[in-house]
Amino acid sequence: MVNSVPKIVLASASPRRETLLRQLGLSFVVIPSDIQEVIDESLAPAQLVTELASQKANFVAQSLPVIEASKVTENQAQTIVIGADTIVVLDKKILGKPNTKEEAIEMLSFLSGMVHEVYTGIAMIVLKNDGLKNDSVTESQVSKVRFKQLRQAEIEAYVATQEPMDKAGAYALQGIGAAFVESIEGCYTNVIGLPIPTLVQMLRNLGVTVLGLAKIC
């Protein structure tokens, strides 16, 4: 349990996740992880995203400076490192970020007219002042997204905007890609890359006050 206001580190380079976290009014710093994401298709989607999120959080946690015990004050905050990962799944095929425009076009053509699933995993690592791990928790969320039937011309026009190139499944719900989405079942922000209700509850469970409330016993 975190007994003081913690320092929060977001282990992600995603501006979407940063924006969502900032909207909660939390103070945090961004330190992107530098792991090579490897898709292990032997894992279930929920396991895969929590594993990748854990790898990202651990990478950043290990890079943080350690405060010497003699310099730690009683009210000095501990640190919570947050890692997250998002994938798109259709017919058991996992779609990450496209590497080329051709891959983006292929992904969007695959999703056209279909209902796919978006999985996001969150990992939180609590570090004590001496740099040792005090606690770690993971959660995952899944949302279902229905795409309209897309025409080749609009797929190509969308890919030409460059928006799909750093997005799982090659589209951004918070951007132009919203034009392709007919309906969502589940958490909206999960599709963007960070399920806020889940994240808020995880932080509260670790003793962090979010939107005026800490953990309710």
C-alpha positions as a printed Julia matrix, in Angstrom:
217×3 Matrix{Float64}:
   0.0     0.0     0.0
   1.31    3.42   -0.95
   0.99    5.73    2.08
   2.08    8.98    0.43
   1.45   10.69   -2.89
   3.52    8.57   -5.28
   5.58    9.59   -8.2
   3.94    8.08  -11.28
   5.93    7.09  -14.35
   4.17    6.28  -17.63
   6.32    3.76  -19.49
   4.88    4.6   -22.9
   5.65    6.86  -25.85
   1.97    6.94  -26.82
   0.58   10.5   -26.86
  -2.92    9.02  -26.6
  -2.12    7.31  -23.29
  -0.4    10.43  -22.0
  -3.46   12.55  -22.84
  -5.87   10.12  -21.18
  -3.77    9.94  -18.02
  -3.33   13.71  -17.9
  -7.11   14.21  -18.07
  -7.36   12.56  -14.64
  -5.38   15.42  -13.15
  -2.52   13.18  -12.05
   1.07   14.35  -11.91
   3.39   12.0   -13.78
   6.46   11.78  -15.97
   6.83    9.93  -19.25
   9.75    7.55  -19.75
   9.14    5.38  -22.83
  10.23    1.76  -22.68
  12.67    0.51  -25.27
  11.79   -3.16  -25.45
  11.46   -5.08  -28.67
   7.83   -6.21  -28.73
   7.6    -9.9   -29.6
   4.15  -11.32  -30.35
   3.92  -14.77  -28.76
   0.91  -16.26  -30.53
   0.9   -19.22  -28.13
  -0.48  -16.87  -25.46
  -4.13  -15.91  -25.2
  -4.66  -12.24  -26.17
  -5.3   -11.12  -22.57
  -2.14  -12.89  -21.41
  -0.12  -11.42  -24.27
  -1.03   -7.79  -23.57
  -0.42   -8.12  -19.82
   2.93   -9.79  -20.48
   4.02   -7.04  -22.89
   2.77   -4.35  -20.5
   4.78   -5.98  -17.7
   7.9    -6.08  -19.84
   7.57   -2.36  -20.59
   6.99   -1.43  -16.94
   9.87   -3.61  -15.75
  12.26   -2.16  -18.33
  11.57    1.38  -17.17
  11.51    0.44  -13.47
  15.0    -1.02  -13.77
  16.28    2.15  -15.42
  15.15    4.49  -12.63
  17.79    5.9   -10.26
  17.9     4.5    -6.73
  17.78    6.9    -3.8
  20.39    6.18   -1.16
  18.78    5.01    2.08
  20.52    7.75    4.05
  18.88   10.39    1.88
  15.34    9.04    2.06
  12.95   11.11    4.15
   9.94    9.69    5.96
   7.4    11.3     3.63
   9.3    10.68    0.4
   7.05    9.1    -2.17
   7.36    5.68   -3.63
   7.14    5.26   -7.39
   4.47    3.58   -9.52
   5.53    2.61  -13.04
   2.67    2.05  -15.49
   3.11   -0.04  -18.62
   0.42   -0.72  -21.22
   0.03   -2.61  -24.47
  -2.82   -2.87  -26.99
  -3.55   -5.37  -29.76
  -6.38   -5.95  -32.21
  -7.66   -9.5   -32.76
  -9.88  -10.87  -35.52
 -10.46  -14.56  -36.22
  -7.62  -15.38  -33.76
  -5.21  -13.29  -35.84
  -3.32  -10.67  -33.83
  -2.83   -7.28  -35.46
  -0.17   -4.99  -34.05
   1.15   -1.81  -35.64
   1.67   -1.89  -39.42
   5.27   -1.6   -40.6
   4.38   -0.36  -44.08
   1.51    1.33  -45.9
   0.84   -1.98  -47.63
   0.45   -3.71  -44.26
  -1.91   -0.96  -43.09
  -4.08   -1.38  -46.2
  -4.11   -5.15  -45.67
  -5.15   -4.8   -42.01
  -7.97   -2.37  -42.76
  -9.23   -4.56  -45.59
  -9.24   -7.49  -43.16
 -11.23   -5.53  -40.56
 -13.72   -4.14  -43.11
 -17.32   -5.1   -42.31
 -16.26   -7.24  -39.35
 -16.45   -7.2   -35.56
 -12.99   -7.37  -33.98
 -11.68   -7.32  -30.43
  -9.31   -4.8   -28.89
  -7.28   -5.96  -25.88
  -5.28   -3.66  -23.63
  -3.12   -4.85  -20.76
  -1.97   -2.64  -17.88
   0.92   -3.43  -15.55
   1.8    -1.39  -12.48
   5.02   -1.82  -10.53
   5.42   -0.16   -7.13
   9.02    0.63   -6.23
  10.26    1.45   -2.75
  12.73    4.27   -2.28
  15.63    1.82   -2.35
  14.6     0.77   -5.88
  13.31   -2.66   -4.82
   9.96   -3.89   -6.09
   7.28   -3.56   -3.43
   4.27   -4.75   -5.39
   3.09   -5.41   -8.94
  -0.38   -5.82  -10.43
  -1.75   -6.47  -13.91
  -5.18   -6.22  -15.49
  -6.59   -6.46  -19.01
  -9.71   -5.27  -20.77
 -11.37   -6.25  -24.03
 -13.77   -4.25  -26.2
 -15.6    -5.28  -29.35
 -15.56   -2.93  -32.33
 -17.76   -3.2   -35.42
 -16.33   -1.75  -38.63
 -18.47   -0.61  -41.52
 -17.83   -2.05  -44.96
 -14.91   -0.09  -46.33
 -14.18    0.8   -49.93
 -10.68    0.51  -51.29
 -10.53    4.21  -52.11
 -11.28    5.3   -48.54
  -8.81    2.78  -47.11
  -6.07    4.15  -49.35
  -7.03    7.75  -48.6
  -6.94    7.03  -44.86
  -3.55    5.32  -45.02
  -2.23    8.3   -46.99
  -2.9    10.51  -43.94
  -0.23    8.5   -42.04
  -2.56    8.19  -39.02
  -2.67    4.36  -39.08
   1.09    3.85  -39.02
   1.63    3.75  -35.25
  -1.71    2.27  -34.26
  -2.61   -1.33  -33.43
  -4.92   -2.57  -36.17
  -3.96    0.43  -38.33
  -6.66    2.83  -37.13
  -7.23    5.47  -34.47
 -10.67    5.69  -32.88
  -9.84    9.15  -31.52
  -8.89   10.35  -35.0
 -10.04   10.01  -38.58
 -10.42    6.28  -38.06
 -13.61    6.95  -36.09
 -15.32    7.28  -39.49
 -14.95    3.5   -39.91
 -16.46    2.46  -36.56
 -20.18    1.65  -36.46
 -20.38    0.58  -32.81
 -18.36   -0.33  -29.72
 -19.23   -2.86  -27.04
 -17.21   -2.25  -23.89
 -14.79    0.44  -22.75
 -14.25    3.27  -25.26
 -10.85    4.36  -23.92
  -9.68    0.76  -24.04
  -9.87    0.99  -27.83
  -7.74    4.15  -27.72
  -5.11    2.3   -25.69
  -5.8     2.81  -21.98
  -8.99    1.6   -20.21
  -9.42    4.48  -17.78
 -11.97    2.88  -15.39
  -9.64   -0.1   -14.93
  -6.57    2.12  -14.5
  -8.33    4.32  -11.92
  -9.36    1.31   -9.84
  -5.84   -0.13   -9.99
  -4.34    3.16   -8.78
  -6.89    3.44   -5.98
  -6.13   -0.12   -4.91
  -2.51    0.97   -4.54
  -3.54    3.87   -2.32
  -3.52    6.65   -4.9
  -6.26    9.27   -4.67
  -7.86    9.75   -8.08
 -10.67   12.23   -8.68
 -11.02   12.79   -4.94
 -11.31    9.13   -3.96
  -8.84    6.55   -2.71
  -9.61    2.85   -2.21
 -13.08    2.27   -0.8
 -13.06   -0.56    1.75
